[in-house]
Amino acid sequence: MAANWRGCDVAFGPEQTIAAVLDHGNIVAGTIEQGIEEAREVMERLDRLDIRFADVAARLERVGVQQFAEAFDKSINAIKKNARLRCLTVSRNDAVVLQELLTGECTAS
């Protein structure tokens, strides 16, 4: 779903997601400001346990990017392989027919 804001198209998310939220979601104003003190306490406890949130986030980001790159490479390689296989399955007769279609010349008797 998108809207135009100051001459720019702004995407809000997939239309199915927006429709699902509108259908059965529970949006409450101001929730982002709730639980701030509890969140600070959790971060302080993590810090006392020598767990650095920034380090955890950085590691998750590295692993996520690596996994995405591996999946992307696998997909690209599958597409390339499929394209090569399709090229290999074109017979000489297919090539002649294609040439005839492109040139308008018919060599068949």
Secondary structure as UniProt FT lines:
FT   STRAND          2..5
FT   TURN            6..7
FT   STRAND          8..11
FT   HELIX           15..24
FT   TURN            29..30
FT   HELIX           31..33
FT   TURN            34..35
FT   HELIX           36..48
FT   TURN            49..50
FT   HELIX           53..88
FT   HELIX           92..103
//
